[in-house]
Every structure is written in C-alpha cells, then in structure tokens.
C-alpha cells in the first residue's frame, strides 16, 4: 500500500505523500514517524508557516480518503467527516452561528472541522464541547471514540480524526459567542459557549459552560455548572451563578480581567434571556 502512494515535492526538503485510505496513511506515518504530519485542508500548516515554523520533511495528505468527507444524520446524532470543509459544516443547524465566525470565507472553503480540532484552540472547539460532541480517531493500535475534552488532552501521538459526532439538541438550548475581530488567521479575544436545557423553568442537570481565551485549549466551568444544574431559573439563582463565575474565572490565571468580565456578562445575559423566555 505504501509504495502506491502519490508523491509531490512542494519545496526542496518537503514531500507530500497522498494516501488513498486510512490504512495507507497510518502505514506512511509508521514509515516516517518523526518527520511527518497529516494534512487535509492545509490551513493549519499555513498558519504555522506564518508563525515561523518549518514544514516537516513529509506531509501525509488525507484529501483522497473519501470516508473522511460528508455529513449524515442518525436518530440521535449529526455525523461529520473530519475532512469536511467548514463551509459545508454550516449546513448543520447547531453550527450555523459558529462556522461564520471562523476565519474568512475563503479559508473556510479549505479548512476542515477535524483540522480545527487539531489546532487545539480552534473557534469550533468551545461549541463542540458545549454540544457534548465526541470524536472518532484512528491510531496505529486501533480506533476509538472520545469526548472532545479527552481528545484535547490525549495528543501524545498524532492520530487521524475520522468523524465528529454531535448529539441532536434543541437549538434554543445552545449559546455561542465569539468576541474579537478575525482577519484570516488572527485569533479571537475570547469565545464562550453553553448548553442549558430548561424544562418547566427548571435547568436540567446536563449543563455545559465553556470558556476559551483564544490562545489555549477551551475549558469547562464545572463549579458553576453544578451551581446552575437542577435549579429553577430565578433572579436569585442567576445571582449565585454570577458569584460562582467570578470565583471560578478568577482561578484561570491565563485569563485577563477583561476576558473574565466579558465572559461572565455574556453568560449572565444569556441566562436572563432564557429566564424571561421561560416565563412567556
């Protein structure tokens, strides 16, 4: 399989090897373990080059592997192939407020959802964590499915992301907001996302609140999630949430005062809107 792969030289010391199956891609990775990277849309590699990083000696292209493309629905999930361009992902209802905030339209035509995950601080990550998404990955020792949070912490060796699974949730339960201006590859100042399901004015227990400062991996706010989960949404509960956010965000040492303030205000504004909406 490996000797059938197509080779293209992109510069004097970098070779692009085009795999036609996942098995072939993995075999190429074994052949070049320390000098190769997987590539699909290529926008992550472009970003790293703009940041002054050298290209690896070998790039293993996944663009010809058809199983990595496409969007399908099951009874409970939306399944998105990892190499599906971001602009196509915008057809998924739960991502319609997310995808337009990522880079420029031209970049979204090439960038992939799997690549945005591999970036580790991509704009889609807070949304995917809030939505409870899981990721299917293939490594040399087999395939497995993990949560997005677990995926971000297990990257010892570079896996192939094959599919992202997004549970079908009510669109009104999902909130996403990015603050900052993006010109091509510049980062956001902060991103927040939440999944807050309300039934008969009571918040369900599966609350997910997510914060990202645009530079590091997105994180959940579990203390505040516990304060909010299971409660009837009232002004006094929102006040407790506000106090909890103050304390929990203060523990994130990498966040600036501005980021903490805006994050809290965005979450509280969303809760007030949800409270008022549940009373109508």
C-alpha positions, 0 to 999 in steps of 0.5 A, spaced: 500 500 500 505 504 501 509 504 495 502 506 491 502 512 494 502 519 490 508 523 491 509 531 490 515 535 492 512 542 494 519 545 496 526 542 496 526 538 503 518 537 503 514 531 500 507 530 500 505 523 500 497 522 498 494 516 501 488 513 498 485 510 505 486 510 512 490 504 512 495 507 507 496 513 511 497 510 518 502 505 514 506 512 511 506 515 518 509 508 521 514 509 515 516 516 517 514 517 524 518 523 526 518 527 520 511 527 518 504 530 519 497 529 516 494 534 512 487 535 509 485 542 508 492 545 509 490 551 513 493 549 519 500 548 516 499 555 513 498 558 519 504 555 522 508 557 516 506 564 518 508 563 525 515 561 523 515 554 523 518 549 518 514 544 514 516 537 516 520 533 511 513 529 509 506 531 509 501 525 509 495 528 505 488 525 507 484 529 501 483 522 497 480 518 503 473 519 501 470 516 508 473 522 511 468 527 507 460 528 508 455 529 513 449 524 515 444 524 520 442 518 525 436 518 530 440 521 535 446 524 532 449 529 526 455 525 523 461 529 520 467 527 516 473 530 519 475 532 512 469 536 511 470 543 509 467 548 514 463 551 509 459 545 508 459 544 516 454 550 516 449 546 513 448 543 520 443 547 524 447 547 531 453 550 527 450 555 523 452 561 528 459 558 529 462 556 522 461 564 520 465 566 525 471 562 523 476 565 519 474 568 512 470 565 507 475 563 503 479 559 508 473 556 510 472 553 503 479 549 505 479 548 512 476 542 515 472 541 522 477 535 524 483 540 522 480 545 527 480 540 532 487 539 531 489 546 532 487 545 539 484 552 540 480 552 534 473 557 534 469 550 533 472 547 539 468 551 545 461 549 541 463 542 540 464 541 547 458 545 549 454 540 544 457 534 548 460 532 541 465 526 541 470 524 536 472 518 532 480 517 531 484 512 528 491 510 531 496 505 529 493 500 535 486 501 533 480 506 533 476 509 538 471 514 540 472 520 545 469 526 548 472 532 545 475 534 552 479 527 552 481 528 545 484 535 547 488 532 552 490 525 549 495 528 543 501 524 545 501 521 538 498 524 532 492 520 530 487 521 524 480 524 526 475 520 522 468 523 524 465 528 529 459 526 532 454 531 535 448 529 539 441 532 536 439 538 541 434 543 541 437 549 538 434 554 543 438 550 548 445 552 545 449 559 546 455 561 542 459 567 542 465 569 539 468 576 541 474 579 537 475 581 530 478 575 525 482 577 519 484 570 516 488 567 521 488 572 527 485 569 533 479 571 537 479 575 544 475 570 547 469 565 545 464 562 550 459 557 549 453 553 553 448 548 553 442 549 558 436 545 557 430 548 561 424 544 562 418 547 566 423 553 568 427 548 571 435 547 568 436 540 567 442 537 570 446 536 563 449 543 563 455 545 559 459 552 560 465 553 556 470 558 556 476 559 551 481 565 551 483 564 544 490 562 545 489 555 549 485 549 549 477 551 551 475 549 558 469 547 562 466 551 568 464 545 572 463 549 579 458 553 576 455 548 572 453 544 578 451 551 581 446 552 575 444 544 574 437 542 577 435 549 579 429 553 577 431 559 573 430 565 578 433 572 579 436 569 585 439 563 582 442 567 576 445 571 582 449 565 585 451 563 578 454 570 577 458 569 584 460 562 582 463 565 575 467 570 578 470 565 583 471 560 578 474 565 572 478 568 577 482 561 578 484 561 570 490 565 571 491 565 563 485 569 563 485 577 563 480 581 567 477 583 561 476 576 558 473 574 565 468 580 565 466 579 558 465 572 559 461 572 565 456 578 562 455 574 556 453 568 560 449 572 565 445 575 559 444 569 556 441 566 562 436 572 563 434 571 556 432 564 557 429 566 564 424 571 561 423 566 555 421 561 560 416 565 563 412 567 556 
